[in-house]
């Protein structure tokens, strides 16, 4: 069936908490490593990048560490200092001046870090002293993640507090809401999964204990924003960062159920067909976003490998309420308009995904700039 602008569900409005989104196209959070260093402060180039993409129904800004111990990639913007919050203000202002809406993704990478990225060359922290087997991106290039240090029980409330303070700074920076990054093998998922959490205190062992930290973080964030401006991202099928979990459906459906009780405004699910920024040949179809409908009553965002046709199909099949696009948004700042006109998309250049200047960042053409 051919979809025109009038009957394309991607282009219909949606009520997300207190926000009325003009369309159901979401810009996914994308690590681009273009903050000003030192200080990990957003810069004018970042404001231009997000301004160009403000016709999205919702922008979820890139993953942003809430702690100096939360960095896993060089030159990523943070949200744990007043200077960083001030750096984000021109970004949110640019998006709002263009008529857009923008959430900030709150991040702590846990064991997916390296001493080069941490204060005093500290050892990365995790629920347990188990290595990810993966790599961090430092100023000197890619380096293997070292063995992390297991957090002491008494240290965990301070990290919950860092998420709360990051939420407060995001509020001061003018965002419309926040998303908690509980996906892709970072700290919250490290606590969630039994392959990375072998603790024997109240934060490990049983599923209830393993979910304690993610839920404490969510409550702390909601205490600042109100639950109707808080989202949560999870990757139930994800193995990125060496993640292992013995009963994925039980673990993540229980997490979804508990998040539902907190009345947060959306669940953002990374589909099985992607891992990191790569597509998988044989995805596990048991853990798609639609499988979580019975456990979560608010909005569901589906992310991972979507094009225009699949976005339309998933909305029509009620698999999700909103569709997030990542790589296509890098190279198509006017993605919504291209979907409306059903025209070809500009291909993305992987070589400029991470780090660099305006090239491959703010220089992709709009439709009216093409020959």
Protein Blocks (a to p, Z undefined) as FASTA:
>chain_A
ZZdfklgmklpccdehjbccfbfcdcddddehlaccehiaacfklmmmmmmmmmpfbdcd
ddddfbfklccbehiacdfbfklmmmmmmmmmmmmmnopacddddddekjmccfklpghh
iacddfbdcdehiacddfkbccdddddddddfklmmmmmmmmmmmmmmmmmnopabdcdd
feehiaklmmmpmklmccfbfkghjfklmmmmmmmmmmmmmmmnopklcccdddfkbcgh
hiacfblmlmmmmmmmmmmmnopabdcdddfkbghjaccfbdcfklgfklmmmmombdcd
deehiafklmmmmmmnopafbdcdfklmmmmmklmmmmmnopacddddfklmngcifeok
lmcccfklpZZ
